Amino acid sequence: MLSALALAAVVLASPAASCVATEGGFDWGFKESFRAYLSGSIANGEWSTEGGIGYETPVFTSESLAGSVALAPLDGELAVGGAMRFTGHEGILDTTVSNLRVALDGQRLQLIVDVRGTTQEFVEVDTADVLFATGDLTAAEWTAGEDGLLIAGIPLTLTAEGAEAFGTYPEGEALDPLDLRLATTPACADEAIAARAAGGGMLVPLLIVGLVVLAVAASVLVHLRLRAAKRRGGGAEPEVPQPQ
Ligand code: HEM
């Protein structure tokens, strides 16, 4: 009974194993008010990019995300080696956000980066692997196309760790929304959208838990019936059907 249930769980989970994105890209404005502040007359600043990250007004952009993300439901991480450097106030403000990693887990996105620079309070920062922002994938628009899956307008919120490393905005501050592209086939993009509609990452785990509960209940029932039969038969073993 248990092996049949395990097989059913594997069959239910198998579409996730077949659809995987290993490449992708993004467009992200970082924070529009920060760019306006930097390019204005107060900071007289600018920004530059390096590696796999570029800038096309008004967004930082990359086509170089690489890694592995299962699509139905979303689960995995893509990363790009590259940097966004913000400077202003004749070099007093000099912050580099680099090594972007986008981790996806069902309905949640985590943006992990390295941050180096000076906060608004002139505290030196040099921190790797900062969980900078989190994003709500359910609030974004998912579209399947020839190039794969586009998840557009993912709202991003600064985390406590991100607030500490960047040193100006408080935790919970809204950053610009992020558009994420995952390279895959149109069929796999459709599957990702269907998995999202069916409850994202929770569907398969809930089905597996349900099957395990059913298996335990069934074995308890069999055990109780065997005991009852034993009592009725005065201790004799229950009759076992013999092959013809
Ligand atoms: C000479 C030193 C600095 C001066 C005089 C200065 C001045 C200012 C002023 C006047 C504003 C308000 C701008 C507005 O409301 O339009 C501001 C905002 C801000 N400053 Fe500075 N600042 C300095 C250094 C820094 C440093 C080192 C950072 C480091 C990251 C920083 C980050 C920011 C940020 C993030 C904002 C908010 C921008 C926004 O989203 O509106 N500043 N600063």
Residues whose N, C-alpha, C, O or C-beta is under 5 A from the ligand:
A	BS01	HEM	S33 F34 Y37 I42 H89 I92 L93 T118 T119 Q120 F166 T168
